[in-house]
Amino acid sequence: MSTWHEYVQKAGKVPEWPYPVNYGKVNEVVTDVLIIGGGVAGLQAAINAKKKGVKVAVAERGHAKRSGAGGAGVDHWHGAVTNPCSRVTPQMYTDACYDSMQGYTGGHVRYIITKEGWDTLQECEQMGIQIRDVNDEFKGAVFRDDETKLMFAYDYRSRHVIRVWGYDIKPKLYAEAKRVGVDIYNRMMPTCLLTEGGKQGGRVVGATAVNTRTGEFYVFRSRATVIATGGAGRLYDFAPEVTASSSMGTMNAAGVGEAIAWNAGAEFVCMEGSGPARLAGYAYAPYSMANAHNTYHGTPIVDADGKEVPWVDGFNRPIKTVQERFQPSEGQDFMLGEGIGISRYLERYRNNLLTSDLPERIRKGEFKLPLYADLTRLSEAERRCIWSMMVGNEGKTRIPIYDTMSRAGFDPDKDLFQAPVTAPQGYDHPNFWSTGVNTPPSLRMLGGGGFLVDWNLRTNLEGLYIGAGGNLFGGGCHGESHTTGRYAGRHAAEYAKTAPEPAADRNQIEAEKARAYNATKQSKDGNGWKEINVAIARIMRDYCGECKNEQTLNLGLRLLSELQTTELESAYASNPHELGRLLECHSVITVGELIMKTAVGRKASNSILGFNRLDYPQMDPPEWNKLLPIKQVDGKVEVRDLPLDFHLKAPYAASYEENYQKYSGA
Ligand SMILES: Cc1cc2nc3c(=O)[nH]c(=O)nc-3n(C[C@H](O)[C@H](O)[C@H](O)COP(=O)(O)OP(=O)(O)OC[C@H]3O[C@@H](n4cnc5c(N)ncnc54)[C@H](O)[C@@H]3O)c2cc1C
């Protein structure tokens, strides 16, 4: 085993492409359920479809053992409200999310998640994932229930967010998927969804893909299909050499699931929503600097002179003790916790946080930079829990942060941990490492929009289901993704059992095959995928940024279209990896277009969606208080109006529980 430099010095050249390349060779896979994306949602969908006795295939862009946002680990699981210690019900949690977002989140998806999140977590436990303090390391701690040995985060009274030892959750899921007999196809770059008769809006009967190692072409024919490809990154920012695109998320999150579904006629909602990019990667490696948020919730922050920054409750009232940071205050039934895919919190569900006037007080000289995390001010159990248990299991922290710092001699019993030094406004949110301040201010990230689904987690297209966190309207984070994946897989399998044979359209397959290999046939002078992606991100930032109007959006649409038909059309791929990345660029453009077209349709500004129309500056006019689902019919965009509470209106029943009983199949 040698390093890269040793290899290049010895060989005198970079290595040859190491796999045999067979562009155009066709492989056919016939299955009952096809899952596109083998992340945590996708593998749960696969395992649960398989349990229904059908044949299941997963087409994964990377390698399903560690791929995806959830592949690097997890330290806390949201939405497990039916666990035996919880004081929160599915109805309470769903109402809290829905009311906080003033209706701009899918209440039905939230309800499904909270009904089944705890069951899903217990199934993970059966797969060998540690969800309890089985070794009694934290016996007697205030955040632990000594009977069940469950440990809780954020709100120790309400006990609905569970701390988990999830650094190996993905390999365990992968092993389970293999054990139950799921067929996993890694390194697949999907190019389209196949529809009956090749028609937009038709029943989905599979997908085509290119293998990004061999270049071979795959035709998947399936009775039912689940999309579980995770988020859509690389849209507003792309600078992989400074880790901008991948420090928090994954490079493979290129919106391909959304793009191929949009082209097939699937309906989306709230894609116009966005917010400042906090996790873009121009900031710091995830969780690598001191902060008091998420994994580090409750951590005391002190200034350069050791003066502690005060905390406030959800109503902005001062909090005196460390213990109170983990308790709901007067007027609150419970606190929701952070990282659940909502951007607004009503005060009565908001978390305790560092005081919001910290930037102002730094400016006045009351607190002196740099700031530090002082874990010594916590109880011994709390300190050990945050530093070793949480940081040791959270995604991307076990080796780069916990292990590296421990080996370098960091001792939380006596050392301070420095926060990033930024302009004072960088401290307006306690997640300092993801601060928007050292990030270009024009960067945006999508905010809560995604696939519109019914109570079966089915899209408007027959045969197409969604399992996801971020890109499912009403989804959330890690636990939510497992849970919706599990539910979608179950429903896809039930449908597949009675669905007709999947007949793919030959013309659609041939057209797709020709399109897929276009970049291998272009002049070697053509652009590469990185240049194209940078250009897309520039167009998105300039024409569909924080503020936009009809003209900028239409110009942006024109530029994206021209980029696609000129530079991207003539771009060159010298191997199957580059081919995959260029095909992704088509999808990134498609998602950009989808966002701009949705934005054109909302002729009003909207505070919840972070949507600012310069030509319609009035914020939240009541007549625009509605969803605007968007889809393509025969290549033309169709937008309709939908009430925010559509999930409790005909044809559905008026209560969450009635609908759940009717549709869940549990
Ligand atoms: C560092 C980090 C820490 C986090 N910590 C927490 C936490 O503690 N608690 C919490 O609740 N949430 C946490 N999250 C969020 C959580 O990980 C995600 O919400 C969750 O993983 C989403 O699940 P998913 O299956 O929808 O997407 P992913 O886990 O991203 O999986 C998507 C899968 O689809 C694949 N894919 C992508 N494109 C394609 C394509 N074109 N074709 C085929 N396959 C494709 C990907 O390779 C991947 O395997 C964290 C995220 C990160 C990045």
The ligand as an SDF file (V2000), in Angstrom:
LIG
                    3D

 53 58  0  0  0  0  0  0  0  0999 V2000
  -22.6820   15.3040    9.0650 C   0  0  0  0  0  0  0  0  0  0  0  0
  -24.1530   15.0980    9.2560 C   0  0  0  0  0  0  0  0  0  0  0  0
  -24.6660   14.8700   10.5240 C   0  0  0  0  0  0  0  0  0  0  0  0
  -26.0300   14.6750   10.7130 C   0  0  0  0  0  0  0  0  0  0  0  0
  -26.5200   14.4020   11.9530 N   0  0  0  0  0  0  0  0  0  0  0  0
  -27.8320   14.1840   12.1470 C   0  0  0  0  0  0  0  0  0  0  0  0
  -28.3560   13.8500   13.4360 C   0  0  0  0  0  0  0  0  0  0  0  0
  -27.6300   13.6820   14.3970 O   0  0  0  0  0  0  0  0  0  0  0  0
  -29.6970   13.7100   13.5750 N   0  0  0  0  0  0  0  0  0  0  0  0
  -30.5340   13.8550   12.5220 C   0  0  0  0  0  0  0  0  0  0  0  0
  -31.7510   13.7170   12.6910 O   0  0  0  0  0  0  0  0  0  0  0  0
  -30.0690   14.1170   11.2780 N   0  0  0  0  0  0  0  0  0  0  0  0
  -28.7420   14.2870   11.0630 C   0  0  0  0  0  0  0  0  0  0  0  0
  -28.2700   14.5520    9.8080 N   0  0  0  0  0  0  0  0  0  0  0  0
  -29.2060   14.5590    8.6650 C   0  0  0  0  0  0  0  0  0  0  0  0
  -29.4680   13.1240    8.1860 C   0  0  0  0  0  0  0  0  0  0  0  0
  -28.2670   12.4450    8.0160 O   0  0  0  0  0  0  0  0  0  0  0  0
  -30.2610   13.1670    6.8770 C   0  0  0  0  0  0  0  0  0  0  0  0
  -31.4720   13.8440    7.0870 O   0  0  0  0  0  0  0  0  0  0  0  0
  -30.5780   11.7620    6.3710 C   0  0  0  0  0  0  0  0  0  0  0  0
  -29.4070   11.0150    6.1890 O   0  0  0  0  0  0  0  0  0  0  0  0
  -31.3380   11.8160    5.0610 C   0  0  0  0  0  0  0  0  0  0  0  0
  -31.5950   10.5030    4.6730 O   0  0  0  0  0  0  0  0  0  0  0  0
  -31.8610   10.1300    3.1540 P   0  0  0  0  0  0  0  0  0  0  0  0
  -31.8460    8.6670    3.0500 O   0  0  0  0  0  0  0  0  0  0  0  0
  -33.0730   10.8850    2.7050 O   0  0  0  0  0  0  0  0  0  0  0  0
  -30.6340   10.7900    2.3800 O   0  0  0  0  0  0  0  0  0  0  0  0
  -29.1240   10.3220    2.4120 P   0  0  0  0  0  0  0  0  0  0  0  0
  -28.7430    9.7450    3.7210 O   0  0  0  0  0  0  0  0  0  0  0  0
  -28.3250   11.4600    1.9100 O   0  0  0  0  0  0  0  0  0  0  0  0
  -29.1090    9.1620    1.3400 O   0  0  0  0  0  0  0  0  0  0  0  0
  -29.3540    9.4180   -0.0210 C   0  0  0  0  0  0  0  0  0  0  0  0
  -28.7460    8.2910   -0.8070 C   0  0  0  0  0  0  0  0  0  0  0  0
  -29.0530    8.4180   -2.1910 O   0  0  0  0  0  0  0  0  0  0  0  0
  -27.8700    8.2660   -2.9380 C   0  0  0  0  0  0  0  0  0  0  0  0
  -28.0170    9.0090   -4.1740 N   0  0  0  0  0  0  0  0  0  0  0  0
  -27.9040   10.3380   -4.3700 C   0  0  0  0  0  0  0  0  0  0  0  0
  -28.0970   10.6150   -5.6510 N   0  0  0  0  0  0  0  0  0  0  0  0
  -28.3490    9.4440   -6.2670 C   0  0  0  0  0  0  0  0  0  0  0  0
  -28.6180    9.0950   -7.5940 C   0  0  0  0  0  0  0  0  0  0  0  0
  -28.6310   10.0090   -8.5520 N   0  0  0  0  0  0  0  0  0  0  0  0
  -28.8330    7.8000   -7.8960 N   0  0  0  0  0  0  0  0  0  0  0  0
  -28.7840    6.8520   -6.9320 C   0  0  0  0  0  0  0  0  0  0  0  0
  -28.5160    7.1350   -5.6590 N   0  0  0  0  0  0  0  0  0  0  0  0
  -28.3130    8.4170   -5.3250 C   0  0  0  0  0  0  0  0  0  0  0  0
  -26.7670    8.7760   -2.0450 C   0  0  0  0  0  0  0  0  0  0  0  0
  -25.5080    8.2880   -2.4440 O   0  0  0  0  0  0  0  0  0  0  0  0
  -27.2340    8.2430   -0.6990 C   0  0  0  0  0  0  0  0  0  0  0  0
  -26.8260    6.9300   -0.4940 O   0  0  0  0  0  0  0  0  0  0  0  0
  -26.8960   14.7460    9.6010 C   0  0  0  0  0  0  0  0  0  0  0  0
  -26.3810   14.9840    8.3130 C   0  0  0  0  0  0  0  0  0  0  0  0
  -25.0320   15.1560    8.1410 C   0  0  0  0  0  0  0  0  0  0  0  0
  -24.5010   15.3850    6.7460 C   0  0  0  0  0  0  0  0  0  0  0  0
  1  2  1  0
  2  3  1  0
  2 52  2  0
  3  4  2  0
  4  5  1  0
  4 50  1  0
  5  6  2  0
  6  7  1  0
  6 13  1  0
  7  8  2  0
  7  9  1  0
  9 10  1  0
 10 11  2  0
 10 12  1  0
 12 13  2  0
 13 14  1  0
 14 15  1  0
 14 50  1  0
 15 16  1  0
 16 17  1  0
 16 18  1  0
 18 19  1  0
 18 20  1  0
 20 21  1  0
 20 22  1  0
 22 23  1  0
 23 24  1  0
 24 25  2  0
 24 26  1  0
 24 27  1  0
 27 28  1  0
 28 29  2  0
 28 30  1  0
 28 31  1  0
 31 32  1  0
 32 33  1  0
 33 34  1  0
 33 48  1  0
 34 35  1  0
 35 36  1  0
 35 46  1  0
 36 37  1  0
 36 45  1  0
 37 38  2  0
 38 39  1  0
 39 40  1  0
 39 45  2  0
 40 41  1  0
 40 42  2  0
 42 43  1  0
 43 44  2  0
 44 45  1  0
 46 47  1  0
 46 48  1  0
 48 49  1  0
 50 51  2  0
 51 52  1  0
 52 53  1  0
M  END
$$$$
